[in-house]
Structures are given as C-alpha cells and as structure tokens.
C-alpha cells in the first residue's frame, strides 16, 4: 500500500510539471523560480538520455551592465528591444537570450519533435514532449518567453498594477473623502501644506519595478530551465530546408553555412508568434519614431502626450495606465472600441476611461505623421505630429505627441521560414493554415500553434493549450480538436473586460442572433451596482455580467463580464461551458458572500426564477 501511495504521489508531481504552462500563467511564481534555480526538477527515466547526451549548451558569456557594456552589447540589446542594460535587463537576457551560446553539437540523428519558436507555444510543446519521453528540441531566434514575458502580459500587468495604485491613492488625497483616510506630511511647514497633498509619480521607478519583476519571472522561460526538463535548446533562426529537415541559422551566419546545425525530425511545430501590425499607407509613419508594445517598455521618461492608434486590448490597457501616470492620452478609433466585442461593455469602459482623462476621437483616418524632432539620446523622447480627419471635426486636425503607440493588431511571423520547402501552406499575414488538430493542411508532419496560426485567438493561454493539443496528436496518436477548446479572453483595464464564447451583438436586451449562425439565444444579465461587495468597495457602478444561453434552455454559449476581477470570474463560466454545466447548475452553486462573483450566480438565479413553480 505504501508503494502504491508513493507511485500515485510521483505521478501527480510529474503531471503538475507536465501540464504547467509558461510565465503568463504560472502560479506561484516563487515555486517555479525556486525549481529553476535548484535544477532539482524530477525527470522520468525515459528522459534521462537527453541530459546525458546533451553538450554544455548552457555555457555562455554573461551580458554586462551599462556603462561597462560594450557597444556591440548595446546594439544587440536595442535590436532585441530590451533597454536599458541595467541589472534587471542583464539578468533577463542572461536567461532568455545568451550573448554567446554553444548549440548542442552534434545534434541528435533525429528528433521526435522540433519546435521553431520560444514563446508560450514553443516552450510548452517542447518541454511537455520531453517530459513525456520524446527527443525534443526548441529553436529560439530572439528572446525565450516571447512577447508574453518580454513585451506583453508580464510587463504590461506590472504597469497596470502601479496605475491602479495611483488611482486609488488619488481617492484618499482628496480633502473630506468618504473613506475617512487622510494623508499627512510629516515634514510640512504649515497647515496649508497638508491641504495641498497630491499624488506624484516617479515614472523611472515604475519602469524599474517592471524590469525587476520581469527578470524575476524570466528563469521559468530560460534556456537552463529547458535543459533541466530534458529538451535541447538551439539559439538561432529555424528554416525548413525540406519537408523533414530544419536548418538552424546561427547568429551571424547565413542560410547554408557549413557550421549551421541540420535537424532531422519526425514531427515539427511552428510556434513563431506574431508582431505588431504597422500600416504602410500612412505617409511618414514608417520613418517616424513610433512605438509598439515591443519598445513601449523601454521608456525612461513619461511622455507628456501620448497618441494611441487603435482601440483594442493593448490600446485601452496602456491608454488607461499612462493617463493614470499623468500623460495626456488620446485614443484614435476607426469605428468603436472593441469593434468585435460587446457594445455595451465597450461603452461602459469608455465612460470610465473618459472620467480618468483619456480622450477619444471616432471615425478617424490618419493622413500623415510628421517627425518634428528625433530623440537626442537613449533616454530622450522624440516629438511627432499626427494629422488626421475624424467624425467630430469638419476640418483636419493635428495632434503633437512624444509617444505614438501603434496598437492595430498583429501579423503572423511566417516570413523566411522556408515554408515552401516544407510544403506548408500559409497566408502571408494571417498565418499557417491548419486543420482542427492544429496540423498543417498540406504537410501532416508539421503542426502550428499560437499567433502564427490563421484564424485562432491570439492569446498566450491559447498558445499553451494548442501546444498540449499538438503534443498529444503528433506524438501519441491523439484526436484532440481545437474546436473543442473553450477559450476565455481578458482585457485588464479597470474595470476588466472578460469574454468567452459568443457575445451580445445587437441592441435587443432579451434575444440575440449570434454572428456564427441564426440560432437565437436568451440573455441573462446581472448588474453589479446591486452587488453588495461592489457597493462596499464603492466600485463597479457600471459593471455587469451577461450570460447567453441557447433559446429556451440553460445551455451556456457565451458570457461577457465587465467588472473588477472579471478575469477571475470568467473562469467559472468557462468551466461550466467546458463540462456542460447548465446555467441552472451555476445558479444553484453556493457562492461566497460578499463577492463580485455572486453576479455570475445572479444570472443563474434569473434562469431558475423564470421557471419557478408558483402556488395558485
């Protein structure tokens, strides 16, 4: 009996690491980092060959901090969109992009799985394959961890935390605020000073905190972590040279160089992610020092004025954050906020951001971008002018700004991968064409995951889930389908905006015909202004939970939540949809009081009450 219990424990432990995704969804981070540092993660017996057959691929020279860093290091760091070279960014780079790296030599004769890309999809697929006994490797062209760790989920949420703290602090420096909390100045010279307290923002300190936390999380995605889990890491650019071979173009080498490793594979995964879309029809834009999410987190000075081109998730999260820090923010939208989202939710979020100082211009067409002044040094800010036409003005107007943030969506990274040589069909901007098993429609030995795939949600957790699907299907004859995935999405503004499944697409508060088909649904809505926790927190006055069910049934087909912690609340609805739990079941589930999550239960109670038996 003791041996059985021990085996069960080891199985559970192995499964924890097997299913564990990458940085954007690790919990707790400290546990993951500790495991990385110690290098003591358990390996299955079938995996030990990989460690004993690997070269010292983790050996590298360390990056150096400024001012001792070389000009070559500084140039490379900037090309990787990591700046400045302080302690924290040096620690980050030493984990996810070694300055000099010795690739495994020689490579194995053949790999069960070769993965091109080191973001969420690449990390999960290569490491889970190794944990399950496969001979796997991952090719990292730039920064391991991809956008999520380096220029997306992680740094943006660090900024959002500071922005929320600024907004909360402002509530208590107001004289005679309702909270009964006052801020005193121990160094004041007169009573008047206490009445003039305000919230000051140290933007460089905010950015330093972001870099510190990003570096703290980085080892989870680093090369050493991959080695400890039994997957080989090659640093360079992966290019297909045939339907079953990939050449690793090492940094500084050309395709076809004799020293480049050639990897033979049974199955391959393309996980090259995406990049910010930059329009080519706006005169002066390509020449302007514009900003995208790739460079935004390198800012050292708070821009006095920020113009945001786009009205989606990245645009609104950063608009709110920088407005909280003190920038004058203007969002330029072509149609409406969240053009593919719930219109009522978009309006509620817009009202909140407008109260916080964000300005919106609708029906915008950008005519030209003029560069007035380039930045004079690494820490300086440029100056640009954006000429535009919009619905609110009869004449064209110009907006000057120190930061022009492009947030217009993403383009798949499918260029220069040799996809033609591999016989892999793709769309140049949408990405790899796959079937319901995440398998290339034209080469059954090649799979694709994440942002480089056509017509899938471009979310970190989607990449990680697709990676699990691929490992099962490619290596273990699985039949896991992408269409079976129930994928929530969250925008981390305050309040947050979370969705899963279908959305409310017309103005009828009772019945909606979803875009996907003509099947009608019933809509159940609970407003948080009546929620006791929201009342006690003095928050969420315009927030709500909206759940859609198939007409006349309790089968949940979609949900929209606008609320503080909406990203946490949506998981209950996702679970119900995944396991066919009806809205009645959600309503009868006991929820803690007082919580915002009771609003989800409130929709269920509406469904139950609509079917109550009553006494005559």
N, C-alpha and C positions, 0 to 999 in steps of 0.2 A: 504493500500500500504506500509506503514511504517513497519508493522509487517511482510509482505512478504519479504521485503528487509532484515530485521533483521534475518529472518529464513534462507534466502539464504546465508547471511554472516556467520552465525553459521555453516551451512552445509559445506561451503568452508573451514572454520577454522578446523572443525573436520576432513575433508578429507585430509588436509595438514598433520596432525599428523598421520592419518590412514595410509597414503602411505609412510610416511617418513621412509627411511631405516636407517641403523646404521652407525657407525662412519666413515667408509671409504667413504661414500657419503653424509654426512650431509653438508648443506650449508644454512646460515652461521653457523659456529660452535658456535660463541658467542651467537647467539639467542638460540640455543639448550641448551647450558650450563646455560644460564640465566633461561630458563624454568625449568631446572632440579633443580637449586638452590632454586628457589622460591617455587617450588612444587605447582604452581597455574595452571597447565595444566587443561583445561576443560574436564570433563567426561560426557559421555552420561548418561541419567537417568538409563538405564538398566545396567550400570556398577557399580553403587554406592554400590550395595550389596557386591562387592568384597572388598572394602575398609573397610566397617563396619564389615565384617566377618573375617577380617584378624587379626592374632596375631601381636605382636610387633616384626615381623621377622627382621626388620632392626636394632634391637639393637645388638651391638657388642662391644667388647673392641677394642681399637684402636691399630694399629701397632706402634712400636716405632722405631725411627731413631737410627742408629749406632752413638756413641758407647753404648747408653743406651738400645739398643735392647737385648733381651735375646738370648742365644744360640739356644733355640727352635725356636724363630722367624727367626733367621738367617738361620737355617737349612731348615725351611719351605720355606722361600723366595727363597733360592737356588734351592730347589726341584721344585718350580714353575717357575724357570728361570727368576726371577726378582732380579737383583742385580746392584748396592749396595743399602743398605737400607738408602738412603738419603731422604730428604724432599719430593722430587718428586715421588720416588717409593713408599714411605709410603702413600702419597696421592692417588696414583694409587691403591694400594692394599686395602686401606680403602673403595674404591668404588667397586672394581670388585672381591675381594676375602677377605671377612671379616675373621679376625683371629679366632674369636669365633662368632658363628651365631646360633640364635634360629629359627629353621624352624617353619613354620606355624603349630600350634598344637591346636586342631586336624585338619588334612586336611579335605577338603570338602568330603562329602559322595561319590560324583562322579564328575569328570571334563569333560567338553565338549572337551577339548584339553590339553593333557600333552605333553610337549616338553622336550626331553633329549638333552641337549647341549645349550651353551650360547654364541655361536659365532653369526655371522650375521644372519644365517638362524634361529637359536633358538630365538634370540631377536625379529626379525621381525614377525615370526609366532605367538609367544606367545603374544606379545603386540598388534598386529593387531587384533588377535582374541578377546582380552579383550576389545579393543576399539569398537568392533562390537557386544559387549554384551555377549560374551561367557565366561564361567567359565574356565579360563586357568591358567596354571602354567608352570614354566620353571625350569629345574633341572640343576644346574651349578656345574660341578665337579672340575674345576680348576679356570680359570680366565674368568670372563664375558668379552665379547668382542672378545674372541677367538684369533686366530693368527693375524687377521687384526689389531686390536688395539694394541696388546701386542708384537707381534713378526713378523709383516708383513707390511701391507700397511702403517700404520702410522709411525712407527719408521724408516722404510727404506726411506720414502719420506723426512723425516726430514734430514737424512744424505745426500740424493741426492741434497737437496737444498744447503747445505754447500759445497758439492763437486763442484757444478756448480759455486758457488761464488768464490771458489778457482781458477777454470779455467779462469773465467772472470778477476779476479784480476791479474793473471799472464800475461794477454794480455796487461795490462797497465803499468806493471813494466818493460817491455822491452823498452830499450832505442830507441828513434825515432820511437815509434809505430805509426800506421796510425790514431789513434783516436784523437791525439792532446791532450792527457791527460798524465800528469806526476805526480808522487808521490814524495813528498818532505819529508824530515826527519827534523823536527823542532829542533831535538837535535843533528844534525850532527856536527862533528868537522872539517870536510874538504869537499871540493867539491867531492872528490873521494867517500865519503860515499853515496852521492845521486846517483851515477852511479852504486852502488852495491846493491841497494834495491832489496829485493826478498820477496816472499810471505811465511810467516811462518804459520804453522798450529798448533793450540792448540787442540789436539785431545780430551783430557778430557773435555774441554769446549764444543766441538761439541756434545759429548755424553750427557753432562749435558743439553744442549738445547733440545736434542731429548727427554730426560726424562721429562723435564718441559712441553713440548708441548703435549706429550702423556698423562701426568697427567691432563692437561687442558681439553683434549677431553674425558677422561675416564668417567666423570659423565653421559654422554649420554648413556653409556652402563651399568652403575652401578645398584646395587640392589635397591637403593632408587628410581631411575627413574622408574624402573619396577613397584614398589609399587604404585607410583603416577599415573601410567597409568592403574592400575587395574588388574595386573597379579601377582600372587603369585610366589615367588622365593624360591626354596629349594636348599640348598647347600649340595652337596654330589654326589654320583655316582648312576645314574639311571640304574636299571637292571630289565628287564622283568621277571616276575615270572609266567605269564600266557598270553594268547592272549589278556587279557583286564586289566591286573594289572601290576604296576611297583613298585618296592621297591626302596626307596632312602636309599642307604648305607651311613650313615652319616660318616663324617671324624673320623677316629679312631675306627670305628665299622666294624664288619664282616657281610657278607650277612647272613640274617636270624636272626640278633639280634633283640630282642623284642622291642627295642626303635626305630628301623628304621620305618619311615612312609611308609605306603602302600597306593598307589594312584590308584584309580579305574578310568578308562577313557572310554569315548565313542570313541574318536579318539586320536591317538598318532602320534607324529612326531619325527623321529630320525634325529638329527642335530649335530652329534658328530664330524664332521670335519675330518681332516686328520693330519698326522705327517710326518716329513721328512723321505724319504726312505734311509735306511742305509744298503748297501750290506753286506752280510755275507760270501762272498767268497774271501775277501782280507785279507790275513794273517796280523795280528797285528792291523787292523783297529779298531775293537771293543774295544781293550784295550788302544787305543791311545786317547789323549785329543783333539779329533777333534771338530769342531764347526759346528752347523747348524744354521738356522735362529732363532731357539729358544734361543740360547745362544750368538749369534753374538752381540746383542745389549747390552750385559753386559760388553763388553770390556772396560777397562780403559786405556790401553796403545795401541798405534798404532803399530801393528806388522810390523817389518822391512820387512818380506817376507810373502806373502800370496799365497797359492796354492788353486785353486778353482777346485773342481772335478765336472764337469758338464758344460753345455754350453747353458742353458735355461735362462729364465727371471731373476730369483734370482741371478744366477751365473753372468750374464753380468751386471746387475744393481750394484751389490756390487763390482765386479771387477773394474768397472769404478770409483766408489766412492772412494775405498781405494787406487787406483792408483793416484787419484787426491790428496788425503791426503798425499801421499808420500810413500806408501808401494810398494815393488816390487811384482807385481802380475803376476802369471802365470795361465792361464786357460787350463785345460786338457779336451779335447773333444774327444769323441769316433768316431764321424763321422764329422758332420759340425755344425756350430752354428745354433740354432733354427731349429733342424732337421725336424720339421713338419711345418716349416714356409716358407715364400717366400725366395728363394735362393738369389735373387738379393738384397733383404733387408738385409739378413744376411751378405752378403759380404760388403755392404756399412757400416754397423755398425762395422764390424770387422776392416775395414780400419781406421775408426775414433778412435776406442779404441787402435789400434796399435800405432797411432800417439801420443796418450796420455800416452804411455809407457806400456800398457798391452801386455804381451807375450802370444802367443797361441801355443799349441802343439796338432797336429791332429793325429787321429788313435791311441789313447792312450789306453794302457792296464796297469792298476796298478798291480804290482807284490806283493808289500809288503809295509806296513807302520811301521816304527820303531820309538819308543818313545826314544829320546835321553835324554830329561830332562822334568820332571814334573814341573808345576808351584809351587813355594815355598809358595806363599800366594795368597790371593784372587785377588790381583791386578797384580800379576806377569804373565808372558807369558811362555808357555812351548816351547819345541823345538822338532820337529819331522823331519824325513827324509822319503820321498816318493820315492820308487824305481819303475821305470816304463819302459815300452817299447813303442816306438812310431814310426810312419812312417818316421819322419825326421831324425832318428838316427838308425844306423845299430846295435849299441850295447845298452844294457840297461843303463839308466842314473838315477841319484838320485837328488832330489831337497830337500833342507832343508827349513824349514819354521817354523815360530812361530804360524801361523794360517792355519789350513787345513779346508777349508769350503766345506762341502758336500752340493751340490745343484743338486741332481739327481732325483727330482720329489717327489711325495707324495704317502703315503699309507693310505687307508681309516681306520678310527678308528671304527672297528666293533667288536673288541675283548671284551670279558667279559661283553657283554650287555644282555645276556640271550636271544639272538635272536631265538635259537632253542625252548625255552619255549613259545615264542610268535608266532612261526610258520612263521618266516620271513626269506625268502631265501636271501642269500648273497654270494659274492665272498670274500675270506679272504683278498685280497689286493685291489681289485677294489671297493668293497663296496656293498651296498644294491641294490638288483635288483628291479627296479620299472617299471611301465608301463608309458604311455605317459601322465598320470595325476599325476605323481610323487607318485603313490600309490604302496605299496608293491605288487608284483605279487602273493604272497601267503597268505597274510592277508589283506583284504580290509579295515580294520580299522586302519592300520598303514601306514604312509607316511614317506618319507625321503627327505631331502634337503641338498644341498651343497656338500662338499668334501667327505662325507661318501657315496655318491651315485655313483653307477657304470656308467661309460660312459657319464658323463656330464662335462662341463667346470668347472675347479676348480678355480673359481673366486669369490671374495666377492660379487660383484653385481649379479652374477648368483645365489648365495645362497639366497640373499634378494629377488630376483624375483621369485625363486622357492617357497619361503615361502608364498608369496602372492597367488601363484597358489594353494598351499596346503590349505590355509585358505578358499579360495573360494570353492574349490572342496570338502573338508572334511566337512565343516560346513554349506555350503549354496547350496549344490547340483549342484555345478558348473561343467563345462566340459572344463575348461581351459587346454590346451595342452602344454607340454614342447616343442614339435616340432614347435609350433608357435612363440617361442621366438627368437628374433634376438639379438644375444649377441656379443658385441664388446669386444676385449681384447687389453690391452696396456702394453708394456714394457717401463719403464720410464728411459731408458738410454737417453743420449743426443747425437744425436737426438733420439726422441722417435720412437717406432715401434708400430703401431696400425693396427689391422685387424678386419674384420667382414665377415662372410660368407666364400666363397671359396677363395682359394689362387691360385696364378700362380705356376704351378708345373712342367713345363718343360721350355726349353730354347727357345722356339719359341715366339718371341715378338708379334705375331699377334693373334695366336689361341692357345688355351689350352684345353686339355681334363681333366676336374677335376676328382679327385680320386673317388668322390661319384658315378658318372655314366659316360656314354660315350657321354653326351651332350656337344657339342662344344660351346665355348664362344668367344666373341670378347673382346680384351683388349685395354683399352684407358689409356694412360699414359701421365702425365704432370710432367716435371722435374722442381724442384724449383730453379735451377741455373738461370732460366729465369724469376723467380718471383721477382717483384720489391722490396717487403718487405724483401725477403731473401738477395737480393743484398745490400740493405741499411743497413741491420743488419750484413753484412759480415758473413752469416751463411748458412747452408743447401745447400752447394755446391754439395753434392752427394745425396740429398734427392729427393723424388718423391711421386706422388700419382698415384696409379694404380687401375682402376675400371674395373671389369669384368661384362659383360652383356651376356644374352643368345644370341646365334648366330643370327645375323640379326635383333635383337630387342634392345630396350632401357631398358629392364628389368634387373635391377641390381641384381647380385647374389653374389657379393663379392667385397672386397676392401682391399688394403694394402697401408698404408701410412708410409713413413719414413720422419720425419720432427720434428722440434721443435713444441711442442704443438699438435702432432699428435693425442694424446688422446682427445683433444677438437674437432679436425677436423673430426674424425671418426663418431662423433655423428650425423652429418648432413647426412652421408651416411646410418647410421643405421636407422634413421628416414625415409629416402626415401624407404629403403627396407621394413620396417615395414608397411608402408602405401601405398605401390605400386606406389611410385612416380618414373617416368622414369628418365633415365639419361638426357633426353632432358629437363625435368622439373627442374632438378638440374642445368643444364646449363643456363636455362632462369631465374633462381632465381638471383636477383641482390645481389652481394656480396660487402661488404665494400672494398674500396681501400685506401691504400695498405695493404693487409693482406695475410698471408700464405694460408688462406682458399680459396683464388682465384684459387689455383691449383686444388681444387675439381671442381670448376666451369669450369676450363680449360678442364678437361676430358669431361664434358658435352658439351662444345663448339666444341670439336673434333667430338663428335657424331652428333651434329647439322650440322657442316660444311660438314660432309661426305654425307649428304642428301640434301644439298642446291640445289635449282633450279638455274640454270645459264642461261643467255641470249646467244642465238646463235649469 
